[in-house]
Amino acid sequence: MNEQTKAIREQADRSQYREHSVPLYLTSSFIFDNAEQGRAIFAEEESGNVYSRYSNPNTTELINKVCNMEGAEAGLAFASGMAAVFASFAALLKSGDHIVACRAVFGSTHQLFTKLFPRWGITTTYVDAGKPEDWEKAIQPNTRMIFLETPSNPGLELVDLEWLGKFKEKYPHIILNVDNCFATPYLQKPIPYGFDLVSHSATKYMDGQGRVLGGIVVGKKELIDELMFFIRNTGPALSPFNAWVISKSIETLGVRMDRHCSNALQVAQALEAHPEVEEVRYPFLPSHPQYELARRQMKAGGGIVTFVVSGGFERAKRFLDALNVILFTSNLGDSRTIATHPASTTHSKLSEAERIQLGIKPGSIRVSVGLEDSADIIADIEQALANS
């Protein structure tokens, strides 16, 4: 079966009631048939559900779907995207370890690298996505992990996955870890390039309607086993209800991403032609500095467009306040189009110098282009620009 068929047909085992749609397993624990089975499951001699903090039929179904799409050996589900990203570090790193990370990362990930991990003796060196020589210089004897986002949030910078996979071959002890949230496994698959772990905020495109929180990490089984030890003993579990919602949503991920990408390209093209817009970033625009790379490693350009309005922060505020159809919130990947101002919201904890390094200007606007008619989205942007 091809990928889309697998995403739809992967289901938890049917119960004795022969249901067509997978039921919700809203239970905290599971019954053992006998004392010996309980002993064997706890000893990991036999597989089976014990407690929903670390396994449940609904979360297992979701994990299997993402593993199928990413081509991964195993995976785990988490309560949120940041819980997943954090676990992919905390379960595998120790005091004295070093991370090499792409400079363009989400604000909360940046806080892990700069505020939390130094307390535990874990250091980070940032590198620029498009400068391979920087990656080589950054490797230290204690480097344990390379982490990146591609496309990045919100600047839509790309990292060459094929190049980085080959680069990592020189350092087999280093874990290659990528946040694939913006692209989704429908548009981009890092594992065939040699990546060890792939993380997602399932809150975004996987749910796709702004309803629930969730996170996923998939990759090599030996690493996922270490994450399982972490999740069993620290508890960042995804609820069965949220897993059920996201798993059902994944059945329509491909169709939705096709529409997100088609709409986003049209929005990007309209913005590029507007005289009040100073800059537009979208991976499948020929003006994007990494356009050819995007065409090589992505099926389409994704649903995020970032642009800079002339007039700086004050103009950006007026623009956001003038929107009628597009919603102002910090989420993304929703069926409804969303706009946000990264400098004052998602990346506000960064210094101004750090934001500039990431290409976040006072007038930068990030638009998560939804599934509405593209003409309505463009019309709302144009009227907001005219009235700001």
N, C-alpha and C positions, 0 to 999 in steps of 0.2 A: 504493500500500500504506500502511496505517496504521503508527503508530510501533512497535507491538509486533511486527508482521510484519517490518518492516525490521530490528529488533534481532535477530531470529532468522535471517532469510534473507541478511543481509549477510555475504559470505564472500570469502576470498581466491580467486583464480582456481584452478580445478582443474588438477592436474598431468596428465601423460600417463597416470597410473595410475588416473584417474577416481574418486578417493576421494570418499566421501559426507561424512565429517567432515574438516575442515581439518587437514592434518598439521603437525607441528612442524618449523620451519625452523631447526634448530640448527646454524647455520653462521656463522662470523665474517665471511666475505666472499662475493662473488658474481663469477662468471666473465663476462668481456666476450666477445662473439662475435668481435670483431676490434679492432685498435688504434684505428680511427676511432670505434667505438662508445664505447670507454673515454674517448677525448678528448671526445666530444660530451656524455657523461653528466657528466663532471667540469666541463665548461664550462656545464652546466645548459641545454644546447640540446636535450637528450633526457632523458626521465625514466627512472629505473631504479634498482634497488638496487645499492649499492656495498659497504657495510660496515654490519654490524648495530649499530654504535654510533649510527647515525642513521637507518637504515631497514631494514625486514625485513618480509616478507609477514605475519607474525603481528602485529607492532605496527601495521602499516598497516590490517589488518582491524579491530583494536580501535579505532583512531582513527576510522575511518569509521563505526563503530557509534555512538560517542559523538557525533560530528558530526551524524549523522542524528537522534539523540534531542534534542540541544540546538538544532538548527537553525543550526549553525555552518558557516562557509565552509571552515575547515581546523583542524588540530590536531596535537599532538605528544604522545608518551608518554614518561614519565620513570620513574626507578628507584623513586621513592617519592612520596607526596603532598607532602611538604615540599620535595623536589627540584623538583616542578612549581610550587609556590607561589614558591619562591625564584627560579626561572628567570623567572617572570612579572614579577618586579621587576628582577632583575639584567640581563636582556637588553634592557630598555627604559629604564632610568634611568641617570643619570650624576651625578657630583659636582655639588652645587648644586641638585639637584632636591628637590622636597617632595612628601610623601604625606599625604593626608587619609584616616584610617582609622577605622572603627567601633571604639569602645573595646573591645567584646567580641570578642576574637579568640583563637585558639588560643595556648597558651603559647609554642610554638616560633616562631610568627609574631611574637608580642610581643618575643621575644628578637632577631629580625631587626631590628625597628623601633628597639629601644632600645639594643642592644649592638653589633650588627654594622654596620648601615648608617651610623650616625654616624661610624664610622671612615673611611668613604668619602665623607663629606660629603653624605649623603642624610638629610634630617630628616623627622620624622613628627609630625602633630598628630592627637590622638585626639578624637573627637566621640561624643556619645551617640546611639544609634540612633533614639530617639523624639523628638529635638529638631531639627527642620529648621533652626531659626535658627542652631544651632551649626555646621551644615555650611556655610552661607553665610559666616559669620564666619571659618571656618578656611581658606578659599581664599586663597592668596597668589599673587603674580605668577609664582612659580616652581613652583607646584603642577603636577605632571605626571600624578599618578594618584590615584584614589579607590579604596580597597580596603575590602571588607566581607565578613562571613560572615552568612548568614541562612538558617535559624536559627543562632544563635551557639552556641559550645561553651564552657561547658556550660549557660549560663543561658537558652538558647532565646529570646533576644531576636530580634525581626524588624526588618528594614529595609523600608520601602515601596518596592518595586522600580519601580513606575510613577512615583511622585513623584521618585525619584532619577534615573530615565531622563530625565524632563522637566527636572530641575534641571541635568543635564549638558549639555543643549542650549545653555545659555548659555556653556558653556566647551568648545567643540568640540575643543580641543587636549588636553583631559584624558582619560586612559584610564580607563574604568570597568571595574573588575576585581572579580569576586565568587568567593568560595569556596562552591560549591554542594554540598559533600560531604554534609551532613546531609540535605538534601532529595532529592538525586539528580535527574537530568533527568526521571525518571518523575513526580515530584511537583511540580517547579517548573522553569520555563524562563526564565532572566533575559534571554537575547539578544533576544527580541521587545520587551522594554522599553527596549532601546537600549544594552545592555551590550556592551563590546568584547571582554572575555575572561572565560572561566569556567574555574575550576580544580576538580579533584577529587582526593581521596585515593582511588584505585581499590582500595586496601587494604581499605577499609571495605565499603560495601554492594555495590559493583560486583563484587568477589570474593565477599563475603558469607559466607565460611566460615573466615576467619582463616588462610588458607594462604600467600598471597604478598603482596609489597609492589608497589605501582605508583602512578603519578600521571598525570594527564591535564590538559592545557590546550587548550581549543578557543576559537575566536573568529574575528575578522577576519583574512583571509589576509595582509594587509600586516604585521600584528603577528606572526602565526605565522611568517612568513618571517624576521623578526628573531630570533625564538626559535630557529629552525632554525640560524641562524649560531652562536648561543650553544651549542646542544646538539652541533653538529658539532665545536666546538673546545674544549669543556669536558668532555663525556663522561658526563652524568648519564642514561645510556640505560637503558630498560627491557629486561630480558632477553626473548628470544623465548618462552621457556617461560612466564614470568609473564604475558606478553601473551596467550598461547594460553589459559592458565587463566582469566584475567579475561574474555576475549572469549567463551568458552563460558558463563561465569557470567552475563554480561549477557543471554543468551537467556532466563533465568528471573528477571531483575530485577523485572519488573512483578508477577509472581505473588508473589514474596517480599515486595516492599514492601507489597502489599495485606495480607498476613498480619502483617508487622511493625507496620503502622499500626493494624490492628484489635486486636492484642494490647496495643499500647502504650496505646491509649485506655482499654481495660478496666483495665489496671494503674493508670493515672493516676486513674481514677474510684475505684478501690478505695483508693488512697493518700489521696485527698482526703477520704474518709469515715473515715479512721483517726485516733483521738484522739492518737496518739503522733507524728503528722506535723504539723509547723508550717506547711509551705508546699509546694505542688506546682506545677510548671511543665510544661505541655504545650500546644502551640499550638492544638489543637482542643478544649481544655477551655474552656467559657464563662468560667471565672474567669481565664484568661490575659488580661493587660491588652491584648494585641494580637490577641485572638480574631477579630475581624471582618476584620482585615488578613490573618490566616492563611487564613481561609476564601476571601478574594478571590484570593490569589496562590499558594496551595498546593492540590493535589488532595486531600491528606490530611495528617495532623499529623506524620508521620514516626515513627521507631522509638525516639526518645530521650525519656526522662522524667527530670526532675531534681526532687528533693524534699529537704526539710530535716527531719531527725529531731530531736526534742526531746532535750536533754541534751548538745548540742555534739559536740566531737571525740571524747571518750571514748566516748560512746554510739554515734557513727558507727563507731568501730573495733569495738566489741562487736557491732554489727549485722552488719558485714561478716564477722566471724569466725563468726557464727552461721548464715550462709547454707549450705544443703546442696546445692541444685540450681543456683543462680546462681553463676557463676564470678567471681572477683575478679582482674581484669586491666585494663590500661589501654587495650586495644583497644575497638572498637565496630563495629557493623554486621555482626555475626556471626549465624549461624543459632542459636547458643546465647546465652542471656541472660547479660549481663555487668554487673557493678556495679563502680564505682570511686569513690574519694574524691578529688575534684579538688584540694582544698587541700593534700593531702600527696603527690600524684602528678603528674598532668598539668599542674597550674598551681602547683606547689610553688615554682618559681623566681620567681614574682611576690611582691611584698611583701604583707603583710596588708592594707594600705590599697588596693592595686591589686586584690586579690581581692574585697574588699568592694564596690569600684566595679563589679565584674562580677557582683555578686550571689552570689559564692561564699562561703558561710558555713562555720564549722567543722563544722557538722552536715550539710553538703550532700552528697548522694549522686547520682551520675549512673548511670542504668540504661539500657543498650542492650537493649531488649526483643527477644528472639529469636523463633524459630518454634515453640517448644514449645507445648503446650496452655496457654492463658492461665490456666486454673484452677491448674495446677501452679506457674506463676510467682508468682501472687498468694499461693498457700498458703505458698510458701517465704519470701516477704517478710513475711507476717503472723507466721509462726513465729519468724523472726529478730527482728522487733520485740518479740515476746512474751518472747524469751529473751535480750534485751540490756538 
